[in-house]
Amino acid sequence: MPKPELNPEIVEDVPWSETITDYDERHLIVYLRLLDAVAAGASDEAMSRIVLGIDPAREAERSRNALASHLRRARWMSDNGYRHLLTTGAH
């Protein structure tokens, strides 16, 4: 199982699967930071810039797509993916 990374490379469209992927495992910290930012009422621009490291002024479309994709996956992890972590354990 890959280790979660503090600043992993961010793709525009998260690879989707009904199981946890290597991308998910490397991006667990990103997902948690996004969920925390949403709960704190952060703007999309702030989440893109601070959490994803994408400048929404320079890369507006990539910023929107990446944020939507990562938030969708973070919510899936929160609702479903965590079960895999509980049964297999995170390293």
N, C-alpha and C positions, 0 to 999 in steps of 0.2 A: 504494500500500500504506500503510495507516494506521501511524503510529508507535506502538510499545509505550508504554503509559502507566504511571506509577508507582502511581497510585491511581485506576484506572478504576472506573466504576460497575459494580456487581456485580448481575447478574440471578440469579433463583432457579434457572432452568433454562437452561443454556448452549445456544445454537442449534446443532443438530447438522448436520453435513454430512460427506461423504467427502473434501472438500477444505477447505483453510484458509479461514476466513471473516474478515471485517473484525473481528468480535468476537475471534477468536483472535489476530489480529495486534495488537490493542490490549491484549490480556490475556496476552501472552507472559511478561511479568515475573511476573504472578500465578501462572501455571502453573509457572514455574521455582521460585518461592518455595514453592509447595505441594509440589513434588517434593522439594525440599531439606528441608522440614519433616518430611515422611514419613520420609525417610532418617535424619533426626536423632531420630526417635521422638517427635515432638510430638503432643500430644493433639488430638483433634478440636476441642475447645473453644478451645484456643490457636490452631489454624490458622484457625478461623472468626473469632475476635476479631482476631488480629494480621494475618493475610494478607488475609482477605476484608472485614474491618472490620464484621462483624456480631456483635452481642452475643448469644451463645447463651442467656444467662439471660433476655433480653427477647424474643428471636425464635427460640425453640428449633426450630420446624419449618422456618422459612426457613433457619436456620443449617445444619441437617442436609441439607436439599435442595440448597442452594447448594454446600456443601462436596462432597457426593457428585457432583454434576454437574460441578463444576470439576475435581475429581480425575480423574473419568472422561475428561474432555477432555484434561487434562494428560498422562495416560498415553497417550491416542491420539496426541497430538502427539509424544510421546517415541518411540512405536513406529512411527508412520506419517507424521504431518504434517511432520516435519523434512525429509523428502525434497523437499517443495514448497519449503521455504525454501532448500534447497541448489540447486535448479534455477532458482528465480526470484530469490533473494537477498532479504534483509530490509533495509529502509532505516532 
